[in-house]
Amino acid sequence: MLGEIINALVHDTLFIKYGLLGLFFNGMFSSFIPIPTEITISALLLSGTNPLDVFLILTVGSIIGGYIAYYLGYNGRLLKKIRKTPKEKYEQKSINIMTKYGWFTVIFLSPWIPIIGDVVSIIAGTKKYNIIKYSIAMATGKTVKAVAIVFFGVHFLHWLIQVFH
C-alpha cells in the first residue's frame, strides 16, 4: 500500500515527470500560487537526484518566482489579467502581520506561511516596497527554506527507507 502511494507520487505528479526542470517551475510557480514543492523534492530525492542539484534548482526557481510575484503586485493591471487579486481577508491579514513584525521579517519568513506567504510578495510589490530590501529578505528566506527542506527531506527519506526495509 505505502509502496503504491510512493510510486504514484514519484512517477505521476505533473512537476515530477519533468525532473529538475519540473522542480524549477514548481518552485517558481509556488511563489505566487499555493503549489507545494515538497512532493516534487521528495520524489526527486527518492529517485536518486543529487540533493545539491535539487537545492540549487529549487532556490533559483523560488527566487525568480519571488520576483515575478513582486512584479505582479507592482504592476497591478497585469495581476488582474493573470490571477485574481488576493482575497481581501488574506491581503489585510498579510498587511497587519507586516506592520506588526516589519516587512523584512515577514518577507524573510513568508515562504513558510501557507497561503498568506504566497500573497506577501505580491503585496510587497503593490506597496512598492524597496526592491533592494525585498531582494535580500526574499532571497535569504527562500534559500533558508530550500536548505531546510532538502536537508530534512534527505534525512527523513533515509529514515523512511530504513524503517520499511
DSSP file (Angstrom, degrees, kcal/mol; ACC not computed):
  #  RESIDUE AA STRUCTURE BP1 BP2  ACC     N-H-->O    O-->H-N    N-H-->O    O-->H-N    TCO  KAPPA ALPHA  PHI   PSI    X-CA   Y-CA   Z-CA
    1    1 A M     >        0   0    0      0, 0.0     4,-1.9     0, 0.0     5,-0.1   0.000 360.0 360.0 360.0 -54.0    0.0    0.0    0.0
    2    2 A L  H  >  +     0   0    0      1,-0.2     4,-2.7     2,-0.2     5,-0.2   0.892 360.0  55.1 -63.2 -39.0    2.7    2.5    1.0
    3    3 A G  H  > S+     0   0    0      1,-0.2     4,-2.4     2,-0.2    -1,-0.2   0.876 106.9  50.2 -60.4 -38.7    4.8    1.4   -1.9
    4    4 A E  H  > S+     0   0    0      2,-0.2     4,-2.4     1,-0.2    -1,-0.2   0.897 110.9  48.8 -66.9 -40.9    2.0    2.1   -4.3
    5    5 A I  H  X S+     0   0    0     -4,-1.9     4,-2.3     2,-0.2    -2,-0.2   0.936 113.4  46.2 -64.0 -47.0    1.4    5.6   -2.9
    6    6 A I  H  X S+     0   0    0     -4,-2.7     4,-2.7     1,-0.2    -2,-0.2   0.914 112.4  51.2 -63.0 -42.5    5.1    6.4   -3.1
    7    7 A N  H  X S+     0   0    0     -4,-2.4     4,-1.9    -5,-0.2     5,-0.3   0.914 109.8  49.7 -60.6 -43.2    5.3    5.0   -6.6
    8    8 A A  H  X S+     0   0    0     -4,-2.4     4,-2.5     1,-0.2     5,-0.4   0.910 113.3  46.5 -62.8 -42.1    2.3    7.1   -7.7
    9    9 A L  H  X S+     0   0    0     -4,-2.3     4,-0.7     1,-0.2    -2,-0.2   0.905 113.3  48.5 -66.0 -41.4    3.9   10.3   -6.2
   10   10 A V  H  < S+     0   0    0     -4,-2.7    -1,-0.2    -5,-0.2    -2,-0.2   0.825 127.1  22.6 -70.0 -31.7    7.3    9.6   -7.8
   11   11 A H  H  < S+     0   0    0     -4,-1.9    -2,-0.2    -5,-0.2    -3,-0.2   0.669 122.7  44.4-112.1 -18.9    6.0    8.9  -11.3
   12   12 A D  H  < S+     0   0    0     -4,-2.5     2,-0.3    -5,-0.3    -3,-0.2   0.553  75.8 105.9-112.7  -7.5    2.6   10.5  -11.7
   13   13 A T  S  X S-     0   0    0     -4,-0.7     4,-1.6    -5,-0.4     3,-0.4  -0.569  73.0-123.4 -77.5 138.4    2.8   14.0  -10.3
   14   14 A L  T  4 S+     0   0    0     -2,-0.3     3,-0.5     1,-0.3     4,-0.4   0.878 106.7  40.6 -49.2 -55.6    2.9   16.7  -13.0
   15   15 A F  T >4 S+     0   0    0      1,-0.2     3,-1.0     2,-0.2    -1,-0.3   0.818 109.8  60.3 -68.5 -29.4    6.1   18.5  -12.0
   16   16 A I  G >4 S+     0   0    0     -3,-0.4     3,-2.0     1,-0.3    -1,-0.2   0.833  91.1  67.8 -68.4 -32.5    7.9   15.3  -11.2
   17   17 A K  G 3< S+     0   0    0     -4,-1.6    -1,-0.3    -3,-0.5    -2,-0.2   0.772 102.2  48.0 -58.0 -25.3    7.6   14.0  -14.7
   18   18 A Y  G X> S-     0   0    0     -3,-1.0     3,-1.2    -4,-0.4     4,-0.9   0.247  96.2-152.6-104.2  12.1   10.0   16.7  -15.9
   19   19 A G  H <>  -     0   0    0     -3,-2.0     4,-2.0     1,-0.3    -1,-0.3  -0.237  69.9  -3.9  60.3-133.2   12.6   16.1  -13.2
   20   20 A L  H 3> S+     0   0    0      1,-0.2     4,-2.4     2,-0.2    -1,-0.3   0.833 136.0  55.7 -66.5 -32.7   14.8   19.2  -12.3
   21   21 A L  H <> S+     0   0    0     -3,-1.2     4,-2.1     2,-0.2    -1,-0.2   0.911 107.9  49.6 -63.9 -41.1   13.1   21.3  -14.9
   22   22 A G  H  X S+     0   0    0     -4,-0.9     4,-2.6    -7,-0.2    -2,-0.2   0.896 109.6  51.2 -62.1 -40.7    9.7   20.4  -13.3
   23   23 A L  H  X S+     0   0    0     -4,-2.0     4,-3.1     2,-0.2     5,-0.2   0.903 106.8  54.7 -63.1 -41.0   11.2   21.4   -9.9
   24   24 A F  H  X S+     0   0    0     -4,-2.4     4,-2.3     1,-0.2    -2,-0.2   0.950 113.2  40.8 -56.5 -51.2   12.3   24.7  -11.3
   25   25 A F  H  X S+     0   0    0     -4,-2.1     4,-3.1     2,-0.2     5,-0.3   0.875 113.8  53.6 -67.9 -36.7    8.8   25.5  -12.5
   26   26 A N  H  X S+     0   0    0     -4,-2.6     4,-2.2     2,-0.2    -2,-0.2   0.938 111.9  45.3 -60.7 -47.0    7.2   24.1   -9.3
   27   27 A G  H  < S+     0   0    0     -4,-3.1     4,-0.4     2,-0.2    -2,-0.2   0.886 115.2  47.9 -63.5 -39.5    9.5   26.4   -7.2
   28   28 A M  H >< S+     0   0    0     -4,-2.3     3,-1.2    -5,-0.2     4,-0.3   0.954 115.3  42.5 -67.8 -50.1    8.8   29.4   -9.4
   29   29 A F  H >X S+     0   0    0     -4,-3.1     4,-2.1     1,-0.3     3,-1.8   0.836 104.1  66.1 -67.0 -31.7    5.0   29.0   -9.5
   30   30 A S  T 3< S+     0   0    0     -4,-2.2    -1,-0.3    -5,-0.3    -2,-0.2   0.623  87.3  71.7 -68.5  -9.3    4.8   28.2   -5.8
   31   31 A S  T <4 S+     0   0    0     -3,-1.2    -1,-0.3    -4,-0.4    90,-0.2   0.692 120.1  11.6 -77.3 -18.3    6.0   31.7   -5.1
   32   32 A F  T <4 S+     0   0    0     -3,-1.8    -2,-0.2     1,-0.3    -1,-0.1   0.413 127.8  53.6-138.1  -2.1    2.6   33.2   -6.2
   33   33 A I  S  < S-     0   0    0     -4,-2.1     2,-2.2     2,-0.1    -1,-0.3  -0.997  90.8-113.8-130.9 129.1    0.3   30.2   -6.5
   34   34 A P        +     0   0    0      0, 0.0    -4,-0.1     0, 0.0    -3,-0.1  -0.374  61.5 142.3 -69.1  82.5    0.0   27.8   -3.5
   35   35 A I        -     0   0    0     -2,-2.2    -2,-0.1    -9,-0.2     2,-0.1  -0.981  48.9-128.1-120.1 116.2    1.6   24.7   -5.0
   36   36 A P        -     0   0    0      0, 0.0     4,-0.3     0, 0.0     3,-0.1  -0.393  15.4-165.1 -68.9 139.5    3.7   22.7   -2.6
   37   37 A T  S  > S+     0   0    0      1,-0.1     4,-2.6     2,-0.1     5,-0.2   0.594  72.6  86.3 -93.0 -14.7    7.2   21.8   -3.7
   38   38 A E  H  > S+     0   0    0      1,-0.2     4,-2.6     2,-0.2     5,-0.2   0.842  86.4  51.4 -60.1 -36.8    7.8   19.2   -1.0
   39   39 A I  H  > S+     0   0    0      2,-0.2     4,-2.4     1,-0.2    -1,-0.2   0.927 112.1  46.3 -67.2 -44.1    6.2   16.4   -3.0
   40   40 A T  H  > S+     0   0    0     -4,-0.3     4,-2.4     2,-0.2    -2,-0.2   0.925 113.9  48.9 -62.8 -44.2    8.4   17.1   -6.1
   41   41 A I  H  X S+     0   0    0     -4,-2.6     4,-2.6     1,-0.2     5,-0.2   0.935 111.9  48.4 -61.2 -47.7   11.5   17.4   -3.9
   42   42 A S  H  X S+     0   0    0     -4,-2.6     4,-2.6    -5,-0.2    -1,-0.2   0.913 112.0  49.1 -60.5 -43.7   10.8   14.1   -2.1
   43   43 A A  H  X S+     0   0    0     -4,-2.4     4,-1.8     2,-0.2    -1,-0.2   0.907 111.8  48.3 -64.9 -41.3   10.2   12.3   -5.4
   44   44 A L  H  <>S+     0   0    0     -4,-2.4     5,-2.4     2,-0.2     4,-0.2   0.914 112.9  47.8 -65.7 -41.3   13.4   13.6   -6.9
   45   45 A L  H ><5S+     0   0    0     -4,-2.6     3,-1.3     1,-0.2    -2,-0.2   0.901 111.0  51.5 -65.7 -40.1   15.4   12.7   -3.8
   46   46 A L  H 3<5S+     0   0    0     -4,-2.6    -1,-0.2     1,-0.3    -2,-0.2   0.839 105.7  55.8 -64.1 -32.5   13.8    9.2   -3.8
   47   47 A S  T 3<5S-     0   0    0     -4,-1.8    -1,-0.3    -5,-0.2    -2,-0.2   0.474 125.0-102.4 -81.9   0.3   14.7    8.7   -7.5
   48   48 A G  T < 5 +     0   0    0     -3,-1.3    -3,-0.2     1,-0.3    -2,-0.1   0.577  63.2 159.7  95.2  10.1   18.4    9.4   -6.6
   49   49 A T      < -     0   0    0     -5,-2.4    -1,-0.3    -6,-0.2     5,-0.0  -0.426  54.0 -96.6 -65.7 140.1   18.7   13.0   -7.8
   50   50 A N     >  -     0   0    0      1,-0.2     4,-2.1    -2,-0.1     3,-0.4  -0.382  27.1-139.2 -59.0 124.8   21.7   14.8   -6.3
   51   51 A P  H  > S+     0   0    0      0, 0.0     4,-2.7     0, 0.0     5,-0.2   0.824 102.5  56.5 -57.9 -32.9   20.5   16.8   -3.2
   52   52 A L  H  > S+     0   0    0      2,-0.2     4,-2.7     1,-0.2     5,-0.2   0.905 107.2  48.5 -66.0 -40.1   22.7   19.7   -4.2
   53   53 A D  H  > S+     0   0    0     -3,-0.4     4,-2.6     2,-0.2     5,-0.3   0.920 111.6  50.0 -63.0 -43.6   21.1   19.9   -7.6
   54   54 A V  H  X S+     0   0    0     -4,-2.1     4,-2.5     1,-0.2     5,-0.2   0.933 112.2  47.9 -59.6 -46.7   17.7   19.8   -6.0
   55   55 A F  H  X S+     0   0    0     -4,-2.7     4,-2.6     2,-0.2    -2,-0.2   0.939 113.8  45.9 -60.0 -49.1   18.7   22.6   -3.6
   56   56 A L  H  X S+     0   0    0     -4,-2.7     4,-2.5     2,-0.2     5,-0.2   0.924 115.4  45.1 -63.8 -45.8   20.2   24.8   -6.4
   57   57 A I  H  X S+     0   0    0     -4,-2.6     4,-2.6     2,-0.2     5,-0.2   0.920 114.8  48.6 -65.4 -43.7   17.3   24.4   -8.8
   58   58 A L  H  X S+     0   0    0     -4,-2.5     4,-2.6    -5,-0.3     5,-0.2   0.925 113.0  48.0 -61.2 -45.0   14.7   24.9   -6.1
   59   59 A T  H  X S+     0   0    0     -4,-2.6     4,-2.4    -5,-0.2     5,-0.2   0.940 114.0  44.9 -63.6 -48.6   16.4   28.1   -4.8
   60   60 A V  H  X S+     0   0    0     -4,-2.5     4,-2.5    -5,-0.2     5,-0.2   0.937 115.8  47.1 -62.8 -46.6   16.8   29.6   -8.2
   61   61 A G  H  X S+     0   0    0     -4,-2.6     4,-2.3    -5,-0.2    -1,-0.2   0.903 113.3  48.6 -61.2 -41.9   13.3   28.8   -9.3
   62   62 A S  H  X S+     0   0    0     -4,-2.6     4,-2.1    -5,-0.2    -1,-0.2   0.891 111.6  48.7 -67.1 -40.0   11.8   30.1   -6.0
   63   63 A I  H  X S+     0   0    0     -4,-2.4     4,-1.9     2,-0.2    -2,-0.2   0.927 111.9  48.4 -67.4 -43.5   13.8   33.4   -6.1
   64   64 A I  H  X S+     0   0    0     -4,-2.5     4,-2.2     1,-0.2    -2,-0.2   0.922 111.5  51.4 -60.3 -42.4   12.7   34.0   -9.7
   65   65 A G  H  X S+     0   0    0     -4,-2.3     4,-2.6     1,-0.2    -1,-0.2   0.869 105.5  55.9 -61.1 -37.1    9.2   33.3   -8.7
   66   66 A G  H  X S+     0   0    0     -4,-2.1     4,-2.2     1,-0.2    -1,-0.2   0.891 108.7  47.0 -62.2 -40.0    9.5   35.8   -5.8
   67   67 A Y  H  X S+     0   0    0     -4,-1.9     4,-2.6     2,-0.2    -2,-0.2   0.878 110.7  52.0 -68.9 -37.4   10.5   38.5   -8.3
   68   68 A I  H  X S+     0   0    0     -4,-2.2     4,-2.6     2,-0.2    -2,-0.2   0.932 110.4  48.6 -62.8 -44.3    7.6   37.5  -10.6
   69   69 A A  H  X S+     0   0    0     -4,-2.6     4,-2.0     2,-0.2    -2,-0.2   0.915 111.3  49.9 -61.7 -42.9    5.2   37.8   -7.6
   70   70 A Y  H  X S+     0   0    0     -4,-2.2     4,-2.8     1,-0.2    -1,-0.2   0.933 112.2  47.8 -59.9 -46.1    6.7   41.2   -6.7
   71   71 A Y  H  X S+     0   0    0     -4,-2.6     4,-2.9     1,-0.2    -2,-0.2   0.881 107.2  56.1 -64.4 -38.8    6.3   42.4  -10.3
   72   72 A L  H  < S+     0   0    0     -4,-2.6     7,-0.6     1,-0.2    -1,-0.2   0.910 113.2  41.7 -59.1 -41.6    2.7   41.1  -10.4
   73   73 A G  H  < S+     0   0    0     -4,-2.0     3,-0.4     1,-0.2    -2,-0.2   0.900 113.1  52.9 -70.4 -40.9    1.9   43.3   -7.4
   74   74 A Y  H  < S+     0   0    0     -4,-2.8     2,-0.9     1,-0.3    -2,-0.2   0.888 113.5  44.3 -62.1 -40.7    3.9   46.2   -8.7
   75   75 A N  S >X S-     0   0    0     -4,-2.9     4,-1.4     1,-0.2     3,-1.0  -0.737  75.9-178.5-105.1  80.4    2.1   46.2  -12.0
   76   76 A G  H 3> S+     0   0    0     -2,-0.9     4,-1.8    -3,-0.4    -1,-0.2   0.763  75.3  60.4 -55.2 -33.3   -1.5   45.7  -10.7
   77   77 A R  H 3> S+     0   0    0      1,-0.2     4,-1.2     2,-0.2    -1,-0.3   0.902 104.6  49.8 -63.7 -39.8   -3.1   45.6  -14.1
   78   78 A L  H <> S+     0   0    0     -3,-1.0     4,-2.1     1,-0.2     3,-0.2   0.884 106.3  56.7 -65.4 -38.3   -1.0   42.5  -15.0
   79   79 A L  H  X S+     0   0    0     -4,-1.4     4,-3.0    -7,-0.6    -1,-0.2   0.900 103.8  52.9 -59.6 -42.3   -2.0   40.8  -11.8
   80   80 A K  H  < S+     0   0    0     -4,-1.8    -1,-0.2     1,-0.2    -2,-0.2   0.826 110.5  48.0 -65.7 -30.4   -5.7   41.2  -12.6
   81   81 A K  H  < S+     0   0    0     -4,-1.2    -1,-0.2    -3,-0.2    -2,-0.2   0.877 121.9  33.2 -75.1 -38.0   -5.1   39.5  -16.0
   82   82 A I  H  < S+     0   0    0     -4,-2.1     2,-0.3     1,-0.3    -2,-0.2   0.890 129.2   3.9 -88.3 -43.1   -3.1   36.6  -14.7
   83   83 A R  S  < S-     0   0    0     -4,-3.0    -1,-0.3    -5,-0.2   -50,-0.0  -0.984  79.4 -96.7-145.1 149.1   -4.6   35.9  -11.2
   84   84 A K        -     0   0    0     -2,-0.3     3,-0.1     1,-0.1    -4,-0.1  -0.361  55.9 -97.0 -59.1 148.0   -7.5   37.2   -9.2
   85   85 A T        -     0   0    0      1,-0.1    -1,-0.1    -5,-0.1     3,-0.1  -0.357  57.6 -79.2 -63.7 153.1   -6.2   39.8   -6.7
   86   86 A P        -     0   0    0      0, 0.0    -1,-0.1     0, 0.0     5,-0.0  -0.204  57.6 -92.9 -56.2 143.0   -5.6   38.3   -3.3
   87   87 A K     >  -     0   0    0      1,-0.1     4,-2.7    -3,-0.1     3,-0.5  -0.292  35.7-120.3 -55.8 141.0   -8.7   37.8   -1.3
   88   88 A E  H  > S+     0   0    0      1,-0.3     4,-2.9     2,-0.2     5,-0.2   0.846 111.4  54.6 -56.8 -37.7   -9.2   40.8    0.9
   89   89 A K  H  > S+     0   0    0      2,-0.2     4,-2.0     1,-0.2    -1,-0.3   0.898 112.1  43.5 -66.2 -38.5   -9.0   38.8    4.1
   90   90 A Y  H  > S+     0   0    0     -3,-0.5     4,-2.5     2,-0.2    -2,-0.2   0.893 114.6  50.1 -71.4 -39.4   -5.6   37.4    3.2
   91   91 A E  H  X S+     0   0    0     -4,-2.7     4,-2.5     2,-0.2    -2,-0.2   0.942 113.7  44.5 -63.6 -46.6   -4.4   40.7    2.0
   92   92 A Q  H  X S+     0   0    0     -4,-2.9     4,-2.6    -5,-0.2    -2,-0.2   0.895 113.1  51.1 -65.6 -39.8   -5.4   42.5    5.2
   93   93 A K  H  X S+     0   0    0     -4,-2.0     4,-2.3    -5,-0.2    -1,-0.2   0.911 111.2  48.7 -62.8 -42.2   -4.0   39.7    7.3
   94   94 A S  H  X S+     0   0    0     -4,-2.5     4,-2.6     2,-0.2    -2,-0.2   0.919 111.8  48.4 -64.1 -44.0   -0.7   40.0    5.5
   95   95 A I  H  X S+     0   0    0     -4,-2.5     4,-2.5     2,-0.2    -2,-0.2   0.912 111.2  50.8 -63.6 -42.1   -0.6   43.8    5.9
   96   96 A N  H  X S+     0   0    0     -4,-2.6     4,-2.3     2,-0.2    -1,-0.2   0.917 112.3  46.5 -61.4 -43.4   -1.4   43.5    9.6
   97   97 A I  H  X S+     0   0    0     -4,-2.3     4,-2.8     2,-0.2     5,-0.3   0.912 112.8  49.9 -65.1 -42.1    1.4   40.9   10.1
   98   98 A M  H  X S+     0   0    0     -4,-2.6     4,-2.0     1,-0.2    -2,-0.2   0.893 112.1  47.7 -64.3 -39.7    3.8   43.0    8.1
   99   99 A T  H  < S+     0   0    0     -4,-2.5    -1,-0.2    -5,-0.2    -2,-0.2   0.914 115.7  44.8 -66.8 -42.2    3.0   46.2   10.1
  100  100 A K  H  < S+     0   0    0     -4,-2.3    -2,-0.2    -5,-0.2    -1,-0.2   0.919 128.9  23.0 -69.1 -45.0    3.3   44.3   13.4
  101  101 A Y  H  < S-     0   0    0     -4,-2.8     4,-0.3    -5,-0.2    -2,-0.2   0.544 114.6-101.3-104.1  -8.9    6.6   42.4   12.7
  102  102 A G     X  -     0   0    0     -4,-2.0     4,-2.1    -5,-0.3     5,-0.2   0.185  25.2 -98.4  96.4 142.2    8.2   44.5   10.0
  103  103 A W  H  > S+     0   0    0      1,-0.2     4,-2.8     2,-0.2     5,-0.3   0.907 118.8  53.9 -60.0 -45.7    8.3   44.0    6.3
  104  104 A F  H  > S+     0   0    0      1,-0.2     4,-2.3     2,-0.2    -1,-0.2   0.929 110.5  46.0 -59.0 -48.2   11.8   42.5    6.3
  105  105 A T  H  > S+     0   0    0     -4,-0.3     4,-2.3     1,-0.2    -1,-0.2   0.912 114.7  47.1 -61.4 -44.5   11.0   39.8    8.8
  106  106 A V  H  X S+     0   0    0     -4,-2.1     4,-1.8     2,-0.2    -1,-0.2   0.903 111.8  49.0 -68.6 -41.1    7.7   38.9    7.2
  107  107 A I  H  < S+     0   0    0     -4,-2.8    -1,-0.2     2,-0.2    -2,-0.2   0.909 112.6  50.0 -64.1 -39.5    9.2   38.7    3.7
  108  108 A F  H  < S+     0   0    0     -4,-2.3    -2,-0.2    -5,-0.3    -1,-0.2   0.900 119.7  36.2 -62.7 -41.3   12.0   36.5    5.1
  109  109 A L  H >< S+     0   0    0     -4,-2.3     3,-2.2     1,-0.2     4,-0.4   0.603  91.7  95.0 -87.8 -12.6    9.5   34.2    6.8
  110  110 A S  G >< S+     0   0    0     -4,-1.8     3,-1.4     1,-0.3    -1,-0.2   0.776  71.6  66.1 -57.2 -32.1    6.8   34.3    4.1
  111  111 A P  G 3  S+     0   0    0      0, 0.0    -1,-0.3     0, 0.0    -2,-0.1   0.770 103.2  50.1 -60.9 -19.6    8.0   31.1    2.3
  112  112 A W  G <  S+     0   0    0     -3,-2.2    -2,-0.2    -4,-0.1    -3,-0.1   0.567  91.6  87.3 -92.3 -10.0    6.9   29.2    5.5
  113  113 A I  S <> S-     0   0    0     -3,-1.4     4,-1.6    -4,-0.4     5,-0.3  -0.811  78.8-130.1 -98.3 112.3    3.4   30.7    5.8
  114  114 A P  T  4 S-     0   0    0      0, 0.0     2,-3.4     0, 0.0     3,-0.1  -0.292  77.9 -17.5 -61.1 144.7    0.8   28.8    3.8
  115  115 A I  T  > S+     0   0    0      1,-0.3     4,-1.0     2,-0.1     3,-0.4  -0.243 135.9  60.4  57.7 -57.9   -1.5   30.9    1.6
  116  116 A I  H >> S+     0   0    0     -2,-3.4     4,-1.4     1,-0.2     3,-0.8   0.900 100.3  56.6 -61.9 -39.2   -0.6   34.2    3.3
  117  117 A G  H 3X S+     0   0    0     -4,-1.6     4,-0.7     1,-0.3    -1,-0.2   0.826 101.8  55.8 -61.7 -32.0    3.0   33.7    2.4
  118  118 A D  H 34 S+     0   0    0     -3,-0.4     4,-0.5    -5,-0.3    -1,-0.3   0.777 109.7  46.8 -69.6 -25.3    2.1   33.5   -1.3
  119  119 A V  H <X S+     0   0    0     -4,-1.0     4,-2.7    -3,-0.8     5,-0.2   0.722  93.6  78.1 -87.6 -24.1    0.4   36.9   -1.0
  120  120 A V  H  X S+     0   0    0     -4,-1.4     4,-2.6     1,-0.2     5,-0.2   0.900  94.5  46.4 -57.7 -47.4    3.2   38.6    0.8
  121  121 A S  H  X S+     0   0    0     -4,-0.7     4,-1.9   -90,-0.2    -1,-0.2   0.881 112.8  50.5 -65.1 -37.3    5.4   39.2   -2.3
  122  122 A I  H  > S+     0   0    0     -4,-0.5     4,-2.5     2,-0.2    -1,-0.2   0.922 112.2  47.0 -64.7 -43.4    2.5   40.4   -4.3
  123  123 A I  H  X S+     0   0    0     -4,-2.7     4,-2.9     2,-0.2    -2,-0.2   0.887 107.4  56.6 -66.7 -38.6    1.6   42.9   -1.6
  124  124 A A  H  <>S+     0   0    0     -4,-2.6     5,-3.0    -5,-0.2    -1,-0.2   0.908 110.9  45.0 -58.5 -40.6    5.2   44.0   -1.3
  125  125 A G  H ><5S+     0   0    0     -4,-1.9     3,-1.3     3,-0.2    -2,-0.2   0.910 111.4  52.0 -67.8 -42.3    5.1   44.8   -5.0
  126  126 A T  H 3<5S+     0   0    0     -4,-2.5    -2,-0.2     1,-0.3    -1,-0.2   0.898 112.2  45.7 -59.7 -41.5    1.7   46.5   -4.6
  127  127 A K  T 3<5S-     0   0    0     -4,-2.9    -1,-0.3    -5,-0.1    -2,-0.2   0.391 112.3-123.3 -83.7   3.6    3.0   48.7   -1.8
  128  128 A K  T < 5 -     0   0    0     -3,-1.3    -3,-0.2    -5,-0.2     3,-0.1   0.887  38.5-168.3  55.1  43.6    6.2   49.4   -3.8
  129  129 A Y      < -     0   0    0     -5,-3.0    -1,-0.1    -6,-0.2     5,-0.0  -0.335  39.7 -79.6 -61.5 144.5    8.4   48.1   -1.1
  130  130 A N     >  -     0   0    0      1,-0.2     4,-2.7     4,-0.1     5,-0.2  -0.219  39.2-144.2 -50.5 122.8   12.1   48.8   -1.6
  131  131 A I  H  > S+     0   0    0      1,-0.2     4,-2.7     2,-0.2     5,-0.2   0.822  96.3  53.3 -65.8 -33.2   13.4   46.3   -4.1
  132  132 A I  H  > S+     0   0    0      2,-0.2     4,-2.2     1,-0.2    -1,-0.2   0.954 113.2  42.2 -66.6 -49.3   16.9   46.0   -2.5
  133  133 A K  H  > S+     0   0    0      1,-0.2     4,-2.4     2,-0.2     5,-0.2   0.905 115.9  50.7 -63.7 -40.6   15.4   45.2    0.9
  134  134 A Y  H  X S+     0   0    0     -4,-2.7     4,-3.2     1,-0.2     5,-0.3   0.933 109.4  50.8 -60.9 -46.3   12.9   42.9   -0.7
  135  135 A S  H  X S+     0   0    0     -4,-2.7     4,-2.4     1,-0.2     5,-0.3   0.911 111.8  46.5 -59.7 -45.2   15.6   41.1   -2.6
  136  136 A I  H  X S+     0   0    0     -4,-2.2     4,-2.0     2,-0.2     5,-0.2   0.948 118.1  41.2 -64.1 -48.9   17.7   40.5    0.4
  137  137 A A  H  X S+     0   0    0     -4,-2.4     4,-2.5    -5,-0.2    -2,-0.2   0.933 118.9  44.7 -66.0 -46.3   14.8   39.3    2.6
  138  138 A M  H  X S+     0   0    0     -4,-3.2     4,-2.7    -5,-0.2     5,-0.2   0.937 115.3  45.8 -66.4 -48.1   13.1   37.2   -0.1
  139  139 A A  H  X S+     0   0    0     -4,-2.4     4,-2.0    -5,-0.3    -1,-0.2   0.897 115.5  47.3 -64.8 -39.9   16.3   35.5   -1.4
  140  140 A T  H  X S+     0   0    0     -4,-2.0     4,-2.6    -5,-0.3     5,-0.2   0.939 113.6  47.9 -65.5 -46.3   17.6   34.8    2.1
  141  141 A G  H  X S+     0   0    0     -4,-2.5     4,-2.2    -5,-0.2    -2,-0.2   0.912 113.8  46.1 -61.3 -44.2   14.2   33.4    3.2
  142  142 A K  H  X S+     0   0    0     -4,-2.7     4,-2.1     2,-0.2    -1,-0.2   0.854 113.1  50.5 -69.7 -33.6   13.8   31.2    0.1
  143  143 A T  H  X S+     0   0    0     -4,-2.0     4,-2.5    -5,-0.2    -2,-0.2   0.928 110.6  48.3 -67.9 -44.9   17.4   29.9    0.4
  144  144 A V  H  X S+     0   0    0     -4,-2.6     4,-2.4     1,-0.2    -2,-0.2   0.907 112.8  48.9 -61.6 -41.9   17.0   29.0    4.1
  145  145 A K  H  X S+     0   0    0     -4,-2.2     4,-2.9    -5,-0.2     5,-0.2   0.916 110.6  50.4 -64.9 -41.8   13.7   27.2    3.3
  146  146 A A  H  X S+     0   0    0     -4,-2.1     4,-2.4     2,-0.2     5,-0.3   0.911 110.5  49.7 -63.2 -42.1   15.3   25.3    0.5
  147  147 A V  H  X S+     0   0    0     -4,-2.5     4,-2.8     1,-0.2     5,-0.3   0.948 113.9  45.9 -58.9 -49.0   18.2   24.2    2.7
  148  148 A A  H  X S+     0   0    0     -4,-2.4     4,-2.7     1,-0.2     5,-0.4   0.924 113.6  47.5 -63.1 -46.0   15.8   23.0    5.4
  149  149 A I  H  X S+     0   0    0     -4,-2.9     4,-2.2     2,-0.2    -1,-0.2   0.930 117.3  41.5 -64.2 -45.4   13.5   21.2    3.0
  150  150 A V  H  X S+     0   0    0     -4,-2.4     4,-2.6    -5,-0.2     5,-0.2   0.935 117.0  48.1 -69.1 -44.9   16.3   19.4    1.2
  151  151 A F  H  X S+     0   0    0     -4,-2.8     4,-2.0    -5,-0.3    -2,-0.2   0.958 118.9  38.2 -60.3 -52.6   18.3   18.6    4.3
  152  152 A F  H  X S+     0   0    0     -4,-2.7     4,-2.9    -5,-0.3     5,-0.2   0.845 114.0  57.2 -70.0 -31.6   15.3   17.3    6.3
  153  153 A G  H  X S+     0   0    0     -4,-2.2     4,-2.5    -5,-0.4     5,-0.2   0.925 107.6  47.2 -62.0 -44.8   14.0   15.6    3.1
  154  154 A V  H  X S+     0   0    0     -4,-2.6     4,-2.2     2,-0.2    -2,-0.2   0.942 116.7  43.3 -61.1 -48.3   17.2   13.6    2.7
  155  155 A H  H  X S+     0   0    0     -4,-2.0     4,-2.1    -5,-0.2    -2,-0.2   0.886 114.7  49.2 -68.6 -38.6   17.3   12.6    6.3
  156  156 A F  H  X S+     0   0    0     -4,-2.9     4,-2.9     2,-0.2    -1,-0.2   0.922 111.8  48.7 -66.5 -42.9   13.6   11.8    6.5
  157  157 A L  H  X S+     0   0    0     -4,-2.5     4,-2.6    -5,-0.2    -2,-0.2   0.889 110.4  50.9 -66.1 -38.3   13.7    9.7    3.3
  158  158 A H  H  X S+     0   0    0     -4,-2.2     4,-2.0    -5,-0.2    -1,-0.2   0.923 113.2  46.3 -62.1 -43.0   16.8    7.7    4.6
  159  159 A W  H  X S+     0   0    0     -4,-2.1     4,-2.3     2,-0.2    -2,-0.2   0.923 112.1  50.6 -63.7 -44.3   14.9    7.1    7.8
  160  160 A L  H  X S+     0   0    0     -4,-2.9     4,-2.1     1,-0.2    -2,-0.2   0.909 110.1  49.7 -62.0 -42.8   11.7    6.1    6.0
  161  161 A I  H  X S+     0   0    0     -4,-2.6     4,-0.5     1,-0.2    -1,-0.2   0.900 111.1  49.8 -63.8 -40.3   13.7    3.6    3.8
  162  162 A Q  H >< S+     0   0    0     -4,-2.0     3,-0.7     1,-0.2    -2,-0.2   0.895 110.0  51.1 -64.8 -39.7   15.4    2.1    6.8
  163  163 A V  H 3< S+     0   0    0     -4,-2.3    -2,-0.2     1,-0.2    -1,-0.2   0.900 115.0  41.2 -66.3 -40.3   12.0    1.6    8.6
  164  164 A F  H 3<        0   0    0     -4,-2.1    -1,-0.2     1,-0.2    -2,-0.2   0.345 360.0 360.0 -95.2   7.5   10.4   -0.1    5.6
  165  165 A H    <<        0   0    0     -3,-0.7    -1,-0.2    -4,-0.5    -2,-0.2   0.424 360.0 360.0-100.3 360.0   13.3   -2.3    4.6
